[in-house]
Amino acid sequence: MSTLAVLIWDPVRGFDLSVVTEVFGSAYPLGIPDGSAPLYDIRLCGGSDTRPSLWLGGTTALTVGTTHTWHDAADADTVAVLSPTTLTSSIPAEIVSVLRRAHERGARIMSFCNGAAVLAEAGLLDGRRAAIHWTHTAQFAARYPAVRVDAAVLYIDDGDIVTTAGGAAGIDMCLHLVQHDHGSAVAAQTAQHALLPFHRSGDQAQIVDHAPAERGDRLEPLLRWLEDHLDRDLSLATIADQSSTSVRTLNRWFRARTGTTPMQWLIRRRLQRAQELLETTDLTVDEIARRSGFGSAVALRQHFRRVLSTTPTAHRRALYTPPRQRS
């Protein structure tokens, strides 16, 4: 079991606390979604002499009890930094010190929305890209010029530092980290247990112009059809024909609904299918490539390296679960 320390001070956004505890608290070994063997030991870390309040839609009437102190977070495997209410909120010096010590020790640091400012104050984002909510881009960039702020993405995984734009993107970031730690199948089970949709990739756009209802209704059956035919050789023209529309219109609908193109969506979903098969079956890489729609092991390896920076064999070696452990 890995330890996840959540840094809490007065006030931080209550939604972020709900997200991190719900997602990581719903992560269990594959086939054991009943809470008997949690994968993360979640520690709520606060100041020794305070009971921090939570910001909920303009009010800070609620307070939260903590189980550990800020300094206990320095020994955690992952440290989560919730979002202060503003970029200029006062940050306790102890928080900055704990983050530096945790990072130096090799902990993974994750932040929600304005929490990136806390990481920047600790000097952990100098020279790095960081995700921030699009409404805060200019203020953040002016305040922290050494950070390459990116307001176009949901979250950025830089290995030891992971930042998110906040809001619902925090759910995607947390599911992404569960997937990184324990594989796609466990992440999917976690999402199902928490009644969440499986996560969006970090490079999807923050702002998506939602299509009118009739377009969404038309695209929904197409997405289901694509899920059922991932193993087929699908061209953009074939997908457009299936939806009885033009390629140009299909691209417009897809971007409005998903924030990406049909072929990019298809590659991501095929990679997820391949990851699931690598983690839960003994199929050969060639057979997995065929079933996930890449056609050959060579093509599968190319996409794995380009998108996931690893190989199918390495992914299986790290995250394969023997059948006896799934029952």
Summary of the structure (lengths in Angstrom):
residues: 327
radius of gyration: 20.9
end to end distance: 19.4
largest distance: 64.4
contacts: 1063
relative contact order: 0.10
helix: 48%
strand: 15%
